[in-house]
Amino acid sequence: MMTSEQITLIRDSFAHLHRRKAETAALFYDRLFAIAPDTRALFKGDLTAQGVKLMETLTVAIATLNDREGLTILLDRLGRRHKGYRVEDRHYAEARGALLWTLRQSLGPACTPAVERAWQELYDYIAGIMMMAGRKA
Ligand code: HEM
């Protein structure tokens, strides 16, 4: 469970990433495809548009961290759709690595251990609900 300090750290660092939305998303996908090349074939559509959607979902998740019920419903549906995209549990682990790498690249020295830990918590929370929904789907 995230503390209110962690939510603040996420919001502040995300503001920086969001200003460079397309660039951050591109960094993330480049890294993901470098460490997990087999995930490339899962993506059928335009990656720029996809990257923007990913950032938007993170925005919604961050904005609604205080409304866990609404967020859980959204992530449950998203996780079921990901099962349909053939996303497996190991892909979530690979994407976690790519996301944390992207944060370090993009935030530089602002990516303190506390900031990184806050993002790990957020990702594990989101991915945990999505993976569970995938198993039910
Ligand atoms: C925090 C975890 C994740 C979030 C928030 C997220 C978010 C999204 C969003 C918002 C979409 C747009 C379509 C929709 O809403 O159904 C999408 C599509 C997709 N995602 Fe994710 N995703 C996550 C993890 C992953 C992982 C781990 C993979 C696999 C490596 C993945 C692969 C895909 C694919 C293949 C699509 C369909 C796009 C296409 O066909 O081009 N996602 N994701």
Backbone and ligand atoms as CSV (ligand in chain L), in Angstrom:
chain,resi,resn,atom,element,x,y,z
A,1,MET,N,N,0.854,-1.210,0.000
A,1,MET,CA,C,0.000,0.000,0.000
A,1,MET,C,C,0.884,1.253,0.000
A,2,MET,N,N,0.510,2.223,-0.812
A,2,MET,CA,C,1.352,3.417,-0.924
A,2,MET,C,C,1.012,4.437,0.157
A,3,THR,N,N,2.033,5.135,0.625
A,3,THR,CA,C,1.812,6.192,1.605
A,3,THR,C,C,1.462,7.487,0.864
A,4,SER,N,N,0.935,8.468,1.608
A,4,SER,CA,C,0.595,9.737,0.943
A,4,SER,C,C,1.861,10.453,0.471
A,5,GLU,N,N,2.985,10.215,1.163
A,5,GLU,CA,C,4.264,10.796,0.698
A,5,GLU,C,C,4.625,10.191,-0.660
A,6,GLN,N,N,4.407,8.891,-0.807
A,6,GLN,CA,C,4.740,8.239,-2.078
A,6,GLN,C,C,3.844,8.748,-3.211
A,7,ILE,N,N,2.576,8.983,-2.894
A,7,ILE,CA,C,1.666,9.507,-3.913
A,7,ILE,C,C,2.150,10.892,-4.368
A,8,THR,N,N,2.600,11.697,-3.417
A,8,THR,CA,C,3.128,13.020,-3.769
A,8,THR,C,C,4.379,12.896,-4.647
A,9,LEU,N,N,5.273,11.975,-4.306
A,9,LEU,CA,C,6.494,11.779,-5.104
A,9,LEU,C,C,6.147,11.361,-6.533
A,10,ILE,N,N,5.163,10.473,-6.650
A,10,ILE,CA,C,4.734,10.004,-7.974
A,10,ILE,C,C,4.159,11.178,-8.769
A,11,ARG,N,N,3.284,11.946,-8.137
A,11,ARG,CA,C,2.637,13.052,-8.852
A,11,ARG,C,C,3.655,14.067,-9.343
A,12,ASP,N,N,4.622,14.393,-8.490
A,12,ASP,CA,C,5.623,15.392,-8.875
A,12,ASP,C,C,6.498,14.882,-10.010
A,13,SER,N,N,6.949,13.640,-9.916
A,13,SER,CA,C,7.840,13.134,-10.963
A,13,SER,C,C,7.051,12.878,-12.248
A,14,PHE,N,N,5.791,12.498,-12.113
A,14,PHE,CA,C,5.001,12.241,-13.310
A,14,PHE,C,C,4.748,13.523,-14.099
A,15,ALA,N,N,4.636,14.648,-13.391
A,15,ALA,CA,C,4.419,15.932,-14.079
A,15,ALA,C,C,5.559,16.175,-15.068
A,16,HIS,N,N,6.766,15.834,-14.655
A,16,HIS,CA,C,7.938,15.983,-15.519
A,16,HIS,C,C,7.845,15.032,-16.718
A,17,LEU,N,N,7.496,13.777,-16.464
A,17,LEU,CA,C,7.408,12.791,-17.549
A,17,LEU,C,C,6.300,13.160,-18.524
A,18,HIS,N,N,5.200,13.660,-17.981
A,18,HIS,CA,C,4.036,13.949,-18.804
A,18,HIS,C,C,4.301,15.091,-19.787
A,19,ARG,N,N,5.155,16.017,-19.382
A,19,ARG,CA,C,5.513,17.106,-20.301
A,19,ARG,C,C,6.288,16.568,-21.497
A,20,ARG,N,N,6.910,15.398,-21.333
A,20,ARG,CA,C,7.651,14.760,-22.429
A,20,ARG,C,C,7.011,13.419,-22.765
A,21,LYS,N,N,5.683,13.450,-22.870
A,21,LYS,CA,C,4.885,12.239,-23.032
A,21,LYS,C,C,5.385,11.302,-24.129
A,22,ALA,N,N,5.465,11.844,-25.369
A,22,ALA,CA,C,5.808,10.998,-26.518
A,22,ALA,C,C,7.234,10.452,-26.372
A,23,GLU,N,N,8.141,11.326,-25.916
A,23,GLU,CA,C,9.545,10.937,-25.753
A,23,GLU,C,C,9.688,9.850,-24.674
A,24,THR,N,N,8.983,10.034,-23.573
A,24,THR,CA,C,9.046,9.053,-22.481
A,24,THR,C,C,8.503,7.709,-22.947
A,25,ALA,N,N,7.371,7.747,-23.667
A,25,ALA,CA,C,6.771,6.503,-24.143
A,25,ALA,C,C,7.716,5.806,-25.127
A,26,ALA,N,N,8.374,6.588,-25.995
A,26,ALA,CA,C,9.295,5.998,-26.980
A,26,ALA,C,C,10.477,5.334,-26.270
A,27,LEU,N,N,11.004,6.004,-25.252
A,27,LEU,CA,C,12.108,5.431,-24.461
A,27,LEU,C,C,11.685,4.092,-23.861
A,28,PHE,N,N,10.470,4.100,-23.309
A,28,PHE,CA,C,9.946,2.892,-22.662
A,28,PHE,C,C,9.853,1.726,-23.647
A,29,TYR,N,N,9.260,1.962,-24.820
A,29,TYR,CA,C,9.097,0.861,-25.779
A,29,TYR,C,C,10.442,0.396,-26.327
A,30,ASP,N,N,11.344,1.327,-26.579
A,30,ASP,CA,C,12.673,0.924,-27.059
A,30,ASP,C,C,13.340,-0.012,-26.056
A,31,ARG,N,N,13.227,0.356,-24.795
A,31,ARG,CA,C,13.847,-0.453,-23.746
A,31,ARG,C,C,13.147,-1.811,-23.622
A,32,LEU,N,N,11.818,-1.777,-23.647
A,32,LEU,CA,C,11.062,-3.030,-23.536
A,32,LEU,C,C,11.449,-3.982,-24.664
A,33,PHE,N,N,11.518,-3.474,-25.889
A,33,PHE,CA,C,11.807,-4.350,-27.028
A,33,PHE,C,C,13.269,-4.794,-27.021
A,34,ALA,N,N,14.134,-4.028,-26.355
A,34,ALA,CA,C,15.534,-4.444,-26.236
A,34,ALA,C,C,15.666,-5.589,-25.223
A,35,ILE,N,N,14.943,-5.492,-24.091
A,35,ILE,CA,C,15.109,-6.538,-23.070
A,35,ILE,C,C,14.152,-7.713,-23.293
A,36,ALA,N,N,13.053,-7.478,-24.018
A,36,ALA,CA,C,12.079,-8.557,-24.257
A,36,ALA,C,C,11.600,-8.480,-25.709
A,37,PRO,N,N,12.467,-8.884,-26.658
A,37,PRO,CA,C,12.157,-8.701,-28.086
A,37,PRO,C,C,10.850,-9.385,-28.524
A,38,ASP,N,N,10.487,-10.468,-27.837
A,38,ASP,CA,C,9.259,-11.167,-28.271
A,38,ASP,C,C,7.997,-10.361,-28.001
A,39,THR,N,N,8.076,-9.295,-27.202
A,39,THR,CA,C,6.868,-8.505,-26.940
A,39,THR,C,C,6.514,-7.602,-28.137
A,40,ARG,N,N,7.492,-7.370,-29.023
A,40,ARG,CA,C,7.255,-6.467,-30.165
A,40,ARG,C,C,6.060,-6.915,-31.006
A,41,ALA,N,N,5.983,-8.239,-31.222
A,41,ALA,CA,C,4.943,-8.791,-32.103
A,41,ALA,C,C,3.538,-8.692,-31.498
A,42,LEU,N,N,3.445,-8.418,-30.197
A,42,LEU,CA,C,2.117,-8.314,-29.573
A,42,LEU,C,C,1.422,-7.018,-29.985
A,43,PHE,N,N,2.226,-6.007,-30.323
A,43,PHE,CA,C,1.658,-4.686,-30.620
A,43,PHE,C,C,1.317,-4.586,-32.101
A,44,LYS,N,N,0.025,-4.425,-32.385
A,44,LYS,CA,C,-0.424,-4.416,-33.780
A,44,LYS,C,C,-0.606,-2.997,-34.305
A,45,GLY,N,N,-0.868,-2.068,-33.404
A,45,GLY,CA,C,-1.219,-0.717,-33.852
A,45,GLY,C,C,-0.031,0.236,-33.839
A,46,ASP,N,N,-0.359,1.513,-33.947
A,46,ASP,CA,C,0.645,2.575,-33.974
A,46,ASP,C,C,1.212,2.781,-32.558
A,47,LEU,N,N,2.520,2.678,-32.440
A,47,LEU,CA,C,3.141,2.731,-31.115
A,47,LEU,C,C,3.085,4.107,-30.463
A,48,THR,N,N,3.094,5.163,-31.272
A,48,THR,CA,C,3.019,6.506,-30.680
A,48,THR,C,C,1.664,6.680,-29.997
A,49,ALA,N,N,0.603,6.277,-30.714
A,49,ALA,CA,C,-0.744,6.376,-30.146
A,49,ALA,C,C,-0.840,5.488,-28.906
A,50,GLN,N,N,-0.236,4.316,-28.991
A,50,GLN,CA,C,-0.247,3.364,-27.882
A,50,GLN,C,C,0.473,3.952,-26.655
A,51,GLY,N,N,1.609,4.596,-26.920
A,51,GLY,CA,C,2.376,5.209,-25.839
A,51,GLY,C,C,1.580,6.287,-25.135
A,52,VAL,N,N,0.831,7.061,-25.912
A,52,VAL,CA,C,0.016,8.129,-25.328
A,52,VAL,C,C,-1.074,7.516,-24.439
A,53,LYS,N,N,-1.675,6.395,-24.915
A,53,LYS,CA,C,-2.708,5.716,-24.113
A,53,LYS,C,C,-2.131,5.199,-22.799
A,54,LEU,N,N,-0.928,4.658,-22.901
A,54,LEU,CA,C,-0.278,4.140,-21.688
A,54,LEU,C,C,-0.088,5.271,-20.668
A,55,MET,N,N,0.397,6.420,-21.166
A,55,MET,CA,C,0.614,7.560,-20.271
A,55,MET,C,C,-0.711,8.059,-19.702
A,56,GLU,N,N,-1.759,8.011,-20.541
A,56,GLU,CA,C,-3.067,8.471,-20.060
A,56,GLU,C,C,-3.589,7.568,-18.948
A,57,THR,N,N,-3.363,6.262,-19.115
A,57,THR,CA,C,-3.813,5.341,-18.068
A,57,THR,C,C,-3.060,5.602,-16.773
A,58,LEU,N,N,-1.755,5.852,-16.897
A,58,LEU,CA,C,-0.990,6.165,-15.687
A,58,LEU,C,C,-1.513,7.453,-15.049
A,59,THR,N,N,-1.878,8.424,-15.910
A,59,THR,CA,C,-2.423,9.691,-15.393
A,59,THR,C,C,-3.700,9.428,-14.603
A,60,VAL,N,N,-4.583,8.620,-15.193
A,60,VAL,CA,C,-5.853,8.317,-14.519
A,60,VAL,C,C,-5.577,7.570,-13.218
A,61,ALA,N,N,-4.659,6.601,-13.278
A,61,ALA,CA,C,-4.353,5.820,-12.075
A,61,ALA,C,C,-3.841,6.742,-10.969
A,62,ILE,N,N,-2.966,7.658,-11.327
A,62,ILE,CA,C,-2.383,8.561,-10.336
A,62,ILE,C,C,-3.443,9.516,-9.788
A,63,ALA,N,N,-4.321,9.973,-10.693
A,63,ALA,CA,C,-5.362,10.921,-10.271
A,63,ALA,C,C,-6.385,10.254,-9.368
A,64,THR,N,N,-6.562,8.938,-9.510
A,64,THR,CA,C,-7.634,8.276,-8.763
A,64,THR,C,C,-7.098,7.353,-7.668
A,65,LEU,N,N,-5.848,7.546,-7.290
A,65,LEU,CA,C,-5.287,6.685,-6.232
A,65,LEU,C,C,-6.096,6.779,-4.938
A,66,ASN,N,N,-6.819,7.896,-4.807
A,66,ASN,CA,C,-7.631,8.035,-3.600
A,66,ASN,C,C,-9.028,7.444,-3.764
A,67,ASP,N,N,-9.355,7.023,-5.002
A,67,ASP,CA,C,-10.641,6.350,-5.250
A,67,ASP,C,C,-10.330,4.940,-5.734
A,68,ARG,N,N,-9.929,4.096,-4.786
A,68,ARG,CA,C,-9.442,2.766,-5.159
A,68,ARG,C,C,-10.507,1.915,-5.836
A,69,GLU,N,N,-11.771,2.147,-5.460
A,69,GLU,CA,C,-12.815,1.295,-6.023
A,69,GLU,C,C,-12.955,1.517,-7.524
A,70,GLY,N,N,-13.010,2.801,-7.914
A,70,GLY,CA,C,-13.124,3.136,-9.338
A,70,GLY,C,C,-11.894,2.666,-10.105
A,71,LEU,N,N,-10.739,2.833,-9.500
A,71,LEU,CA,C,-9.485,2.446,-10.151
A,71,LEU,C,C,-9.427,0.933,-10.353
A,72,THR,N,N,-9.895,0.190,-9.356
A,72,THR,CA,C,-9.871,-1.274,-9.472
A,72,THR,C,C,-10.745,-1.742,-10.628
A,73,ILE,N,N,-11.911,-1.128,-10.794
A,73,ILE,CA,C,-12.811,-1.515,-11.893
A,73,ILE,C,C,-12.136,-1.265,-13.239
A,74,LEU,N,N,-11.510,-0.098,-13.352
A,74,LEU,CA,C,-10.826,0.261,-14.602
A,74,LEU,C,C,-9.674,-0.719,-14.902
A,75,LEU,N,N,-8.877,-1.028,-13.884
A,75,LEU,CA,C,-7.711,-1.897,-14.101
A,75,LEU,C,C,-8.122,-3.349,-14.317
A,76,ASP,N,N,-9.243,-3.724,-13.722
A,76,ASP,CA,C,-9.756,-5.071,-13.932
A,76,ASP,C,C,-10.125,-5.247,-15.415
A,77,ARG,N,N,-10.825,-4.266,-15.961
A,77,ARG,CA,C,-11.205,-4.335,-17.381
A,77,ARG,C,C,-9.965,-4.298,-18.268
A,78,LEU,N,N,-9.020,-3.435,-17.923
A,78,LEU,CA,C,-7.794,-3.304,-18.714
A,78,LEU,C,C,-7.003,-4.618,-18.694
A,79,GLY,N,N,-6.961,-5.262,-17.534
A,79,GLY,CA,C,-6.249,-6.534,-17.402
A,79,GLY,C,C,-6.898,-7.631,-18.235
A,80,ARG,N,N,-8.230,-7.659,-18.274
A,80,ARG,CA,C,-8.929,-8.650,-19.107
A,80,ARG,C,C,-8.617,-8.416,-20.576
A,81,ARG,N,N,-8.589,-7.135,-20.988
A,81,ARG,CA,C,-8.268,-6.863,-22.400
A,81,ARG,C,C,-6.833,-7.297,-22.707
A,82,HIS,N,N,-5.931,-7.119,-21.759
A,82,HIS,CA,C,-4.533,-7.519,-21.986
A,82,HIS,C,C,-4.381,-9.024,-22.150
A,83,LYS,N,N,-5.230,-9.769,-21.467
A,83,LYS,CA,C,-5.228,-11.221,-21.672
A,83,LYS,C,C,-5.527,-11.490,-23.147
A,84,GLY,N,N,-6.480,-10.731,-23.693
A,84,GLY,CA,C,-6.833,-10.852,-25.111
A,84,GLY,C,C,-5.702,-10.429,-26.040
A,85,TYR,N,N,-4.838,-9.525,-25.557
A,85,TYR,CA,C,-3.675,-9.111,-26.375
A,85,TYR,C,C,-2.530,-10.125,-26.221
A,86,ARG,N,N,-2.788,-11.197,-25.481
A,86,ARG,CA,C,-1.799,-12.272,-25.235
A,86,ARG,C,C,-0.653,-11.828,-24.324
A,87,VAL,N,N,-0.952,-10.906,-23.419
A,87,VAL,CA,C,0.066,-10.461,-22.461
A,87,VAL,C,C,0.085,-11.442,-21.285
A,88,GLU,N,N,1.266,-11.946,-20.955
A,88,GLU,CA,C,1.430,-12.931,-19.881
A,88,GLU,C,C,2.101,-12.284,-18.664
A,89,ASP,N,N,2.055,-12.993,-17.535
A,89,ASP,CA,C,2.624,-12.448,-16.299
A,89,ASP,C,C,4.089,-12.032,-16.475
A,90,ARG,N,N,4.865,-12.843,-17.194
A,90,ARG,CA,C,6.295,-12.508,-17.324
A,90,ARG,C,C,6.478,-11.185,-18.085
A,91,HIS,N,N,5.535,-10.849,-18.979
A,91,HIS,CA,C,5.629,-9.571,-19.699
A,91,HIS,C,C,5.484,-8.393,-18.731
A,92,TYR,N,N,4.637,-8.577,-17.713
A,92,TYR,CA,C,4.467,-7.498,-16.729
A,92,TYR,C,C,5.779,-7.266,-15.982
A,93,ALA,N,N,6.501,-8.349,-15.716
A,93,ALA,CA,C,7.793,-8.207,-15.025
A,93,ALA,C,C,8.790,-7.491,-15.937
A,94,GLU,N,N,8.772,-7.835,-17.216
A,94,GLU,CA,C,9.700,-7.201,-18.159
A,94,GLU,C,C,9.366,-5.713,-18.326
A,95,ALA,N,N,8.073,-5.419,-18.413
A,95,ALA,CA,C,7.653,-4.022,-18.564
A,95,ALA,C,C,8.016,-3.217,-17.305
A,96,ARG,N,N,8.001,-3.876,-16.164
A,96,ARG,CA,C,8.381,-3.210,-14.902
A,96,ARG,C,C,9.831,-2.742,-14.991
A,97,GLY,N,N,10.689,-3.623,-15.473
A,97,GLY,CA,C,12.099,-3.266,-15.629
A,97,GLY,C,C,12.273,-2.117,-16.601
A,98,ALA,N,N,11.547,-2.171,-17.707
A,98,ALA,CA,C,11.652,-1.114,-18.723
A,98,ALA,C,C,11.146,0.224,-18.178
A,99,LEU,N,N,10.081,0.163,-17.382
A,99,LEU,CA,C,9.520,1.395,-16.823
A,99,LEU,C,C,10.500,2.052,-15.846
A,100,LEU,N,N,11.088,1.248,-14.976
A,100,LEU,CA,C,12.013,1.816,-13.974
A,100,LEU,C,C,13.267,2.364,-14.652
A,101,TRP,N,N,13.707,1.697,-15.703
A,101,TRP,CA,C,14.856,2.177,-16.470
A,101,TRP,C,C,14.511,3.535,-17.110
A,102,THR,N,N,13.301,3.620,-17.682
A,102,THR,CA,C,12.851,4.855,-18.328
A,102,THR,C,C,12.817,6.016,-17.329
A,103,LEU,N,N,12.333,5.716,-16.116
A,103,LEU,CA,C,12.278,6.750,-15.078
A,103,LEU,C,C,13.666,7.283,-14.773
A,104,ARG,N,N,14.628,6.352,-14.642
A,104,ARG,CA,C,15.995,6.776,-14.312
A,104,ARG,C,C,16.579,7.635,-15.430
A,105,GLN,N,N,16.321,7.229,-16.673
A,105,GLN,CA,C,16.836,7.991,-17.816
A,105,GLN,C,C,16.230,9.382,-17.858
A,106,SER,N,N,14.913,9.396,-17.699
A,106,SER,CA,C,14.179,10.623,-17.934
A,106,SER,C,C,14.300,11.625,-16.779
A,107,LEU,N,N,14.307,11.099,-15.554
A,107,LEU,CA,C,14.345,12.001,-14.392
A,107,LEU,C,C,15.772,12.350,-13.980
A,108,GLY,N,N,16.720,11.514,-14.354
A,108,GLY,CA,C,18.108,11.781,-13.963
A,108,GLY,C,C,18.243,11.779,-12.447
A,109,PRO,N,N,18.965,12.767,-11.892
A,109,PRO,CA,C,19.208,12.775,-10.445
A,109,PRO,C,C,17.930,12.923,-9.618
A,110,ALA,N,N,16.846,13.411,-10.268
A,110,ALA,CA,C,15.569,13.533,-9.530
A,110,ALA,C,C,14.971,12.157,-9.238
A,111,CYS,N,N,15.523,11.115,-9.884
A,111,CYS,CA,C,15.030,9.755,-9.625
A,111,CYS,C,C,15.749,9.208,-8.390
A,112,THR,N,N,15.368,9.709,-7.238
A,112,THR,CA,C,15.989,9.282,-5.973
A,112,THR,C,C,15.481,7.878,-5.609
A,113,PRO,N,N,16.154,7.200,-4.691
A,113,PRO,CA,C,15.668,5.883,-4.269
A,113,PRO,C,C,14.211,5.925,-3.791
A,114,ALA,N,N,13.819,7.003,-3.134
A,114,ALA,CA,C,12.435,7.081,-2.640
A,114,ALA,C,C,11.451,7.210,-3.804
A,115,VAL,N,N,11.855,7.974,-4.842
A,115,VAL,CA,C,10.988,8.129,-6.017
A,115,VAL,C,C,10.858,6.780,-6.717
A,116,GLU,N,N,11.984,6.099,-6.859
A,116,GLU,CA,C,11.958,4.813,-7.542
A,116,GLU,C,C,11.087,3.801,-6.781
A,117,ARG,N,N,11.222,3.790,-5.467
A,117,ARG,CA,C,10.419,2.876,-4.665
A,117,ARG,C,C,8.924,3.181,-4.797
A,118,ALA,N,N,8.594,4.462,-4.847
A,118,ALA,CA,C,7.181,4.846,-4.987
A,118,ALA,C,C,6.615,4.323,-6.320
A,119,TRP,N,N,7.413,4.430,-7.387
A,119,TRP,CA,C,6.964,3.930,-8.696
A,119,TRP,C,C,6.857,2.411,-8.720
A,120,GLN,N,N,7.780,1.750,-8.023
A,120,GLN,CA,C,7.692,0.281,-7.937
A,120,GLN,C,C,6.376,-0.115,-7.281
A,121,GLU,N,N,6.042,0.594,-6.208
A,121,GLU,CA,C,4.786,0.299,-5.505
A,121,GLU,C,C,3.593,0.516,-6.425
A,122,LEU,N,N,3.612,1.637,-7.155
A,122,LEU,CA,C,2.486,1.944,-8.048
A,122,LEU,C,C,2.370,0.880,-9.136
A,123,TYR,N,N,3.509,0.558,-9.744
A,123,TYR,CA,C,3.463,-0.425,-10.834
A,123,TYR,C,C,2.977,-1.775,-10.314
A,124,ASP,N,N,3.502,-2.195,-9.166
A,124,ASP,CA,C,3.120,-3.500,-8.632
A,124,ASP,C,C,1.632,-3.529,-8.286
A,125,TYR,N,N,1.129,-2.402,-7.823
A,125,TYR,CA,C,-0.299,-2.307,-7.515
A,125,TYR,C,C,-1.140,-2.468,-8.793
A,126,ILE,N,N,-0.784,-1.678,-9.827
A,126,ILE,CA,C,-1.516,-1.711,-11.092
A,126,ILE,C,C,-1.397,-3.097,-11.746
A,127,ALA,N,N,-0.160,-3.567,-11.876
A,127,ALA,CA,C,0.067,-4.836,-12.571
A,127,ALA,C,C,-0.563,-5.998,-11.797
A,128,GLY,N,N,-0.560,-5.901,-10.471
A,128,GLY,CA,C,-1.151,-6.963,-9.654
A,128,GLY,C,C,-2.637,-7.127,-9.963
A,129,ILE,N,N,-3.351,-6.011,-10.062
A,129,ILE,CA,C,-4.786,-6.083,-10.368
A,129,ILE,C,C,-4.989,-6.574,-11.801
A,130,MET,N,N,-4.159,-6.091,-12.725
A,130,MET,CA,C,-4.310,-6.500,-14.135
A,130,MET,C,C,-4.018,-7.996,-14.315
A,131,MET,N,N,-2.981,-8.486,-13.655
A,131,MET,CA,C,-2.645,-9.911,-13.801
A,131,MET,C,C,-3.731,-10.800,-13.202
A,132,MET,N,N,-4.270,-10.357,-12.063
A,132,MET,CA,C,-5.327,-11.139,-11.432
A,132,MET,C,C,-6.558,-11.188,-12.345
A,133,ALA,N,N,-6.865,-10.032,-12.962
A,133,ALA,CA,C,-8.019,-9.981,-13.876
A,133,ALA,C,C,-7.760,-10.894,-15.080
A,134,GLY,N,N,-6.506,-10.950,-15.544
A,134,GLY,CA,C,-6.169,-11.812,-16.676
A,134,GLY,C,C,-6.394,-13.273,-16.361
A,135,ARG,N,N,-6.161,-13.644,-15.112
A,135,ARG,CA,C,-6.351,-15.059,-14.733
A,135,ARG,C,C,-7.836,-15.416,-14.684
A,136,LYS,N,N,-8.667,-14.414,-14.336
A,136,LYS,CA,C,-10.116,-14.667,-14.246
A,136,LYS,C,C,-10.749,-14.689,-15.640
A,137,ALA,N,N,-10.082,-13.962,-16.591
A,137,ALA,CA,C,-10.709,-13.741,-17.913
A,137,ALA,C,C,-10.783,-15.045,-18.711
L,1,HEM,C1,C,0.962,-1.006,-15.971
L,1,HEM,C2,C,0.687,-1.864,-16.925
L,1,HEM,C3,C,0.011,-1.512,-18.241
L,1,HEM,C4,C,-0.837,-0.480,-18.560
L,1,HEM,C5,C,-1.341,0.648,-17.653
L,1,HEM,C6,C,-1.204,-0.644,-19.964
L,1,HEM,C7,C,-2.081,0.184,-20.668
L,1,HEM,C8,C,-2.564,-0.068,-21.938
L,1,HEM,C9,C,-3.612,0.683,-22.603
L,1,HEM,C10,C,-4.351,1.878,-21.998
L,1,HEM,C11,C,-3.838,0.112,-23.815
L,1,HEM,C12,C,-4.853,0.599,-24.868
L,1,HEM,C13,C,-5.889,-0.428,-25.198
L,1,HEM,C14,C,-6.867,-0.739,-24.067
L,1,HEM,O1,O,-7.230,0.149,-23.275
L,1,HEM,O2,O,-7.251,-1.917,-23.970
L,1,HEM,C15,C,-2.920,-1.018,-23.924
L,1,HEM,C16,C,-2.830,-1.871,-25.009
L,1,HEM,C17,C,-1.883,-2.857,-25.151
L,1,HEM,N1,N,-0.922,-3.200,-24.232
L,1,HEM,FE1,FE,-0.717,-2.471,-22.374
L,1,HEM,N2,N,-0.548,-1.740,-20.459
L,1,HEM,C18,C,0.205,-2.291,-19.439
L,1,HEM,C19,C,1.031,-3.390,-19.546
L,1,HEM,C20,C,1.319,-4.051,-20.712
L,1,HEM,C21,C,2.315,-5.112,-20.841
L,1,HEM,C22,C,3.171,-5.652,-19.709
L,1,HEM,C23,C,2.294,-5.500,-22.154
L,1,HEM,C24,C,3.156,-6.536,-22.845
L,1,HEM,C25,C,4.443,-6.438,-22.869
L,1,HEM,C26,C,1.272,-4.714,-22.830
L,1,HEM,C27,C,0.907,-4.851,-24.154
L,1,HEM,C28,C,-0.163,-4.218,-24.761
L,1,HEM,C29,C,-0.645,-4.553,-26.098
L,1,HEM,C30,C,-0.060,-5.630,-27.014
L,1,HEM,C31,C,-1.737,-3.703,-26.360
L,1,HEM,C32,C,-2.592,-3.649,-27.643
L,1,HEM,C33,C,-2.010,-2.614,-28.560
L,1,HEM,C34,C,-1.920,-3.009,-30.017
L,1,HEM,O3,O,-2.519,-3.996,-30.456
L,1,HEM,O4,O,-1.187,-2.317,-30.734
L,1,HEM,N3,N,0.716,-3.833,-21.931
L,1,HEM,N4,N,-2.160,-1.085,-22.785
